[in-house]
Amino acid sequence: MLKLKMLKHAVLVVSAFAGWLYAQPPAAAPAKPDSDAVKALIEKAKKAGGPMWAGEEHFFCEAPRANSPSDPPIEPTKIFDNVYVIGNQGTVAYVISTPDGLLMIDSLSADQTETQLLPGLQKLGLDPSKVKTIVVGHGHADHFGGTPYFQEHYGSKIYIAAADWDLMEHPPAGRGGDKGGKKGPLAVLPKHDQTITEGVPIMLGDFKITPVAVPGHTPGSMGFIFPVKDNGKTHVAAMYAGTILTPGIVSDEGLQTYLKSVAHFKEETKKAKVEVELQNHPLMDPIQAKLDKLQARKKGEPNPFVLGQGNYQKFVDVMSACTEVNIARRKGV
Ligand SMILES: [Zn+2]
């Protein structure tokens, strides 16, 4: 009897803790003070990012938070000649216009199709029936949620890495990933469709996305490299579409895999001369500030999403350095 009571208590504590991971936005400060070794790693991360990435460093190393359904919506905006952004401050989808139709990267949550995605397309003057292709960064419901609608109504092709089709179609029992319950049986899945594989470009007409495998957040998380145009000038953009926002819910093995993936992504983005940083969860580098800058932009001024190659690499370096911080905390170093 006593044993049962204790067990119940333990279960309560565990579920209360799990709830805290979602419910407490700024939270995630480590339960115990950082050791000197961890503090040294944080300093390393600060150095890696410099003043430009101080906010990113603070987010990833010190104050991570998950995206939330209540993140304030952003104004749907054309950010490049061929790229539009729709969604909210925690989670966005990008729409790329090509002569052969629209390609969307991610699709928000299912319950945001009617409230954000479709109204956003309409506001931007984009016809949802022209969405030929949706490329999904990883198999969680806040990224693939909108896909069944487009697949059903417009026959849009849905691209997801094989490992994440598997994750969606056979979700692990209990809390397997950061969206836990949300991606369980309640999530409506798209019908099994196209797969994303590193080394196989995703094409829509002449437009090409180069996928980079970045497992860690999920087994099939992907990064994307693709060209964008600003007043006719082409720049190379990248998006790490499987960013770990709150490390507390990722396994030790997952964090190690993630560290390797970030290094791989760094190599690929360096080779591709990436100078534009786009995120599907732009919490570490708030998107609203950039949209404001874009709106106030005068002729000849730079596009706030174009950062330059060196600054893009520093952005990735901070992701890596803060992952090392989180691994060291985990190990109790
Ligand atoms: Zn996710």
Residues whose N, C-alpha, C, O or C-beta is under 5 A from the ligand:
A	BS01	ZN	H140 D178
